[in-house]
């Protein structure tokens, strides 16, 4: 069985909770195949900026978690792609990504 989950965050205050949820899930998936994404939109994309401490996000990326930002949210927060770490992937419309992943069988999780 392959675990597929997309974690959605749009509130800056919930980053620690979301990261803890993802870490707990990963730690429970010994020897299991998985596809896990974190999608940030709205003001939560601010956390992705290079000048923030993103060591936990980088560690998750190294554990094959896709770190995704909504381009519309980046634009509204005046954040350019150059201001993001290399492991952040930008999608044109975050809500569309959420819909597509759910159609592909991903569990939707929003802490």
C-alpha positions in Angstrom: 0.0 0.0 0.0 1.2 3.5 -0.8 0.3 6.3 1.5 -0.6 9.5 -0.3 -1.3 12.7 1.6 -1.4 16.5 1.0 -1.0 18.7 4.0 -2.6 22.2 3.5 -1.6 25.2 5.4 -2.8 28.8 5.1 -2.2 30.1 8.6 1.3 31.1 9.8 0.4 30.2 13.4 -0.1 26.5 12.5 3.4 25.8 10.9 4.7 23.9 14.0 1.6 21.8 14.2 1.8 20.9 10.5 5.4 20.0 10.6 4.9 17.9 13.7 2.0 16.1 11.9 4.2 15.4 8.9 7.1 14.2 11.0 4.8 11.9 13.0 3.4 10.4 9.9 6.8 9.8 8.3 8.1 8.2 11.5 5.1 5.7 11.3 5.8 4.7 7.7 8.8 2.4 8.1 9.4 0.5 4.9 6.3 1.9 3.3 6.0 3.7 0.0 4.6 7.2 0.3 3.9 10.5 -1.6 3.5 13.4 0.8 3.1 17.1 -0.1 2.9 20.2 2.0 1.0 23.0 0.2 1.1 26.5 1.5 -1.1 29.3 0.3 -2.4 32.6 1.7 -0.1 34.1 4.3 1.5 30.8 5.2 3.8 31.1 2.1 5.8 33.7 4.1 7.4 30.9 6.0 9.1 29.6 2.8 11.3 32.7 2.5 15.0 32.0 2.6 15.5 34.4 5.5 13.4 32.2 7.8 14.7 29.2 9.7 13.5 26.4 7.4 15.7 23.6 8.6 12.7 21.4 9.5 11.2 22.0 6.0 14.6 21.2 4.4 14.8 18.0 6.5 11.3 17.0 5.3 12.3 17.7 1.7 15.3 15.5 2.2 12.9 12.8 3.3 11.1 13.1 -0.1 8.3 15.4 1.0 7.3 17.8 -1.7 7.2 21.3 -0.5 4.8 23.4 -2.6 3.9 27.1 -2.8 0.9 28.7 -4.5 2.1 31.2 -7.0 -1.0 33.4 -6.5 -0.2 33.5 -2.7 3.4 34.4 -3.4 2.4 37.2 -5.7 -0.1 38.6 -3.1 2.7 38.5 -0.4 5.2 40.0 -2.9 7.5 37.0 -2.7 9.5 36.1 -5.8 10.7 32.6 -6.7 14.3 33.8 -6.1 13.4 34.4 -2.4 12.5 30.7 -1.9 14.8 27.8 -1.1 15.7 25.5 -4.0 13.4 22.7 -2.7 10.2 24.7 -2.9 8.2 23.9 -6.0 5.7 26.6 -7.1 2.3 25.7 -8.6 0.2 28.2 -10.4 -2.9 27.8 -8.3 -2.8 26.1 -4.9 -6.5 25.2 -4.6 -6.3 23.5 -8.0 -3.3 21.5 -6.7 -5.4 20.4 -3.7 -8.3 19.3 -6.0 -6.1 17.4 -8.4 -4.3 15.6 -5.6 -7.6 14.6 -4.0 -8.8 13.2 -7.3 -5.5 11.2 -7.4 -6.3 9.6 -4.1 -4.4 11.8 -1.7 -5.8 12.3 1.8 -6.4 16.0 2.5 -5.0 17.0 5.9 -5.4 20.5 7.3 -4.2 21.0 10.9 
